[in-house]
Each structure stands twice: as C-alpha cells, then as structure tokens.
Amino acid sequence: MNAGYLYVILCYVLVGASYPIAKDAMNDIPIWTFTAVTFLIAALMLIPLSAVVDKTRLTRINARSWLFISIQSLLGAVLYTAFLLYGFSYSSAITGSIVTSITPAVVLLLSAVLLKERLSLKKVFAIALGISGVLVLTLPAAGAEGSTSMAGFVFLLLSTLSSAGCVIAANRLIVDLPATTMAMGVCVTGFIFSLPMAISEHTLATLPALMEAHAGVLLYYAILVWAVPYILFYKGVTRIPASATGMAFSVIPIAATLFSVLFFNESLGSSGAIALLLVTASILLAESRQQETPDNVTSEALITD
C-alpha cells in the first residue's frame, strides 16, 4: 500500500479522536483562545524540531513559501474551524454533519476541474461509499430538534469548501516543502491569524488560570491535533491523488465515534458499525490498483539556500 494513504488516514484518525477530548475544555475556554494557545504551543515545539529534522530556519524560508503556508493555514485550520462553529450556531447537528460530509465530493470535483484528475467509475463509487458512511452515522440524530437557516447553510458550505480547498492547495502548491517545516509554518501562521479573535474574547486576564486548569488538554491538542497530524498530512498528501485525500476526510467522524465508545463509555449502534464498514471499504477501493504519484513532485525549491 502507498504509504501516503497511511499517513493521511492516521492524520484524520488523530483529529477525529480529539473531538470528545476537547469537548469539555471547549465549555470552559473560549474557542478562539483555545485555538490560539494550542497553535502557539505546537509552533514552539515544531520550530526547533524542523531545524533538526529538515535543517530549516525561519529566516531562510522565503516570501513565496510563507504565502503558500498561509493559504494552507487559513483554509485548513482557521477558516474551516471558524465557519464550522458559526454554522453550528444556526443549524442542527444532523444538518451540519450532512453538509460537511460532502467534503470528499467537493475535493473530487475540484480535482477534476483544477488538477485534471480523471473521474473513473471506481473513484466515484469510492467517494459515494465514503459519503454514505458519514450519512449513515448521522441517522440516529435524524429526529433531533432544530432547524437550519440560510446563514447556517452558507457557513457550513464555506467550511466544506475551505477544507476541500486545503487538500487541493496542499497537493498542488506546496509539494516541495518538507513535512515538518510545513507543519511548523501552519502552526505559526495559525496562531497569528487566530490571535486577534482570541484577544477580542477578553480572556488575557484569566488565561494563566485557564492554562493551569486545562494544561493536559492544551498540550494534548497542540501535539496530537496540530503538530503530529499536520506532519503526517504533509508527508502523505504529495504521494496520493487529491481526490483520495479528500475521500479519507470521512474517517474523522468515524474515529470520533469509535474513540468515544472505547474511552468515554458511549455506545456504538448498528448505524455506527455500518458507517465504519462503508468508509473503510471506500478507502480500500480508492487505494486498490491506484497508480502512485512520485514522492516528490517539484519544479523549484521554495527554501532559499
């Protein structure tokens, strides 16, 4: 199996597993403050790590590289999260799950239009299986109360478009930057982009107490939601088609469900088991007999000598 698939799937598993862990902390720490602090912790860890692993120094990354890094950070971290949270403010959980689950389909469409990837029948069927798995997972909530306004739909669609755009941009624009350097850059810029909103939440006075009370969760989130998953993502995304990367996005809600069952004593219904099988089948189908892309697709170096 192409190692790129393993990297990307593991990345999404770690992100999905974080949902129940971060849930309690989000109730006590404002979202933008939580985001900015965890990005900062991750950046402080990755800056020296990138210097050791990739021999990269911040002063030697040129302006074009920082532009590409900023695009990834805005699309895949800051805007995706912001639009998703605002969307849930105007919609029910079931609607949010269904709308954001179309990310693989959006990536497939963008891949065909922007990257000229061929729309084979197998690839379309694999995407259909992945989306079906997520939709099956949402069925127990079908009777939930709540309605969705037009603003809710707009925010959720923007969140989906942001995550799909992140996959396309990573595959197309930043293939020649080392993975640890990319992860470091995304965390640095993610902190910068989220800092103004964190300041607007007026939590600076209480920040030391919040960090002390939730140090374990903040450290966990910085390492296993930002730092490690981003390294895995950028190690894998240049080795597989963008459409397959987007399809693997369906692993996130499945991982969140399984982690909740194993460690938070929540029950897994038949719909959850069916969803897991469908998403797993979609990943295996997309990978089977898939022509591998070169590990390094580069035309010019983006890090100056």
N, C-alpha and C positions, 0 to 999 in steps of 0.2 A: 504493500500500500504506500502511496505517495505520502511522505512524512508531513507534507503541508496540511493534509486533511487532519492528521492527528493533532498538530499544533493548534489549528483553528478550532477544532471541536473541544479540545481541552480548555482553550481560552473561554469559550462560551459556557462550558460546564462550570468553571470557576465564577464567572459573572452570574450565572443563574443561581448557584449555591449561595451567593451573598444576599439574595433578596430577603429570606427570613431572618438572617443575622442582623441586617441593617434596619429591619423594621422597627424594633424597639428604640434604637438610637435616634431614628428619624422623628420619633414622637417627642424627644427631649431636645434635640439640636435642630435649629432651623436648617432647611435643606441646603441653601447656598453656603452657609457657614460650614456645614458638614463637608460639602463638596470641596470648598477652597482648602480647608485644613488637610483633608486626605490627599488632595493633589500636592500640597506643599510637602507633606511627609514623604510621599512617593518620589517627588522630584529630588529631595535632599538625599534619598537613598540611591537614586539612579545616576545622579551626576558623577559621583566617584566610581560607580560600577561601570558606566560607559567609558570612563577614562581608562579603566583597567582592561575591560573586555574588548572594546572597539578602538582603544587608543584615541579617543575623541575628546577634544577640549571645546568648551562652549565658544571660545574666541575664534576657533578655526572653522566653525560652521557658517557658511556664507548666507547672504540675504535670501537667495532663491530657496535654499533648503529650509530656512525658517518660515518662508511663505507657505511651502508645501506642508510643513509640520503644523502650522497654524490652521490650514484648511482642514487637516485631519482632526485636530483638537476641537475646532468649532463644530464640525459636522458630527463626529463620532462620540464626543463626550459632552460638550457644553450645550449645544442646541438640541441634540437628541434628548438629553435629560430634561432640559427646560420645557420643551414642547410637550413631552410626555406628561410631566407633572401638571402643567397648565391644562392639558387635555383632560386629565382625570378630574379636574375641578369642575368640568362642565359635562361629564359623561359618566355612565355606569361602568363598572369593571368589565362586564361582558363586552360592551362596545369597544372599550379600549383594547382588550385582548384581541378581538377580531380584527380591528383596523391595523394594529401594529404587527399582527401576524402575517400581513401581506408583504412584509419587507423582502422575503426571497423573490416574490413575483416581481416586485419593483426592480430589484437588482437584475433579475433575468431580462427584463425589458430594457433597462439602461445598458446592460452588457451587449445586447443585440444592436442597440442604436449607436452607442458611443464606442464600444470596443470591437464591434463587428463579430461577436461570438455567434456561432451557428446555433439555431434553435432546433436541436434534434428532438425527436419524439421522446427518447429516453429522458432527456434533460427536463422536458416539460412535464413528463409523468412523475419524475423525482420531485420537482417543485410542488406538484399537486399533492403528492403524498405528505410532504413536509407541512404544507398549509393545512391539509386535512387533519393531521395530528394535532396541531395547535387548536383548530376549531373544535375537535372532539374534546380536548382538555377543558374548553370553556363551557361545555354543555351543562355541567351541574349548576352554573351560575345563571342559566338562562332565565330563571324566574326571579332574578334579583330585581329589586326596585331601582328606580332611577331612570332618567331619560337623558338624551343627548341633544344638546343644542347645536346649531350650525357652528358656533365658535369651537365647541368640543371636537367636532369632526375636522375642522380646519387644523387645530393644534395637533391632533393625533396623526393626521395625514402629513403634516410638516415634520413630525417626529419620525415617521416611517421614511419619508424622503431623505431626511438627514442621515439616518443610519445606512440607507442604501447608497447615498452619495459618498459616505465614508468608505464603504467597501470598494466602490468604483475608483475613487481617488487613490486609495492605497494600492490598488492593482495597477493603476495607470501612471501615477505621477511620482511615487516615492520608492520605486523598486530598488534603487541602488544605495539607499541609506541603511547602515547596519541596524538590526532589530533593537538592540539595547539603546542605541542613540535615538532612534525614533521614539521609543517608549519614554525616554527621558525628556525629549523635546515636547511631546504631547502633554506630559505632566506639568512641565514648567509653564507652557502656554495655557494649559487648562487652569492652573492656579491664577495666572494673570487675568484671564478672561472672567473667571468667577469671582475674583476678589471684589470688584466694585459692587456686585449684588450682595455679597456677604457683608460688606461694610454697611450697606443700606438696611440690613436686618438689625443693626444696633446691638450686636452681641459681643463687642470687643471687651466691655467691662466684665462680662461673665464668662469670657472664653477660657481663662485658666481653670475655673471650676468645672466647666463642661468637659474640657480635655482630660482633667483628672478623673472625673466620674466615668468617662467613656473611653479611656486610653486604649483598652484592649480592642474595642470595636474599631476605633480610628486606625490603629496600627494594622489590624487585620484587613480593613478596607483598602488602606494605602498599598499594602503588599499584594494581596490576593484578588483585588478587584481592579486596581490601576496598574501597578508595576509589572507583576508577573503575567497577567493576561495580555497586556499590550506587547510585551516581549514575544509571547507565543503568537499573537496575532500577526505581528510583522515578520516573524520567522516563517509563517505559513502562507500568508496572503499572496506573496510573489511566486509561490510554487504551484498554485492551483488557479483555475478559472474564477473570475469574479462572481459568476453566477453560482458556483458551488459554495463559495464563501458566504454568499447571502443566504443560500438554502440552509446552511448549517446554523444560521441565526435561530432556527426553530428549536434548537437544543436548549436555549435559555429557559423557557417556561417549563420544559420537561425536567431540567436539572433542578430548578427551584422547587418543583413538586416533590421529586424524589428526596431532596435534601430535607425538606420539611417532614416527610414521612419518617426518615431514618433518625433524625436528630431532634425533632420538635413534636414527636408523638401525634402527628396528624395522619389521618387515614387516607389510603390511596384507593379510590374507587375503580370500578371496571373501566370507566372512560379514561382515567389516567393511564392505566395499563395499555389500553388500545392506542392512546396517543403516543406513548413511548415506542411501541412497536412500529407505528406508522412513520415516525420521524427517523428511527433507526434504519428502517427499510429505505427511506428516501436517501439517506446519506450513503448507504451501501450501493444503491442503484446509481447514484450520481458518480461514485468513485469507480465502479466496475468498468474495466476496459477504457478508462479515461486516459487520453494521451496527456502525458505530463508536460508541463511547461518548464523551461530551463530554470534552475535555481536562481540564476542572476540574469535579469533582463535589463541591461543598462546601456546607455549610449554616451553618457558623460558623467564624470564624477561631480557630486554636489558638495563634497567636502574639500575645501581648498588644501593644497599641500602646505 
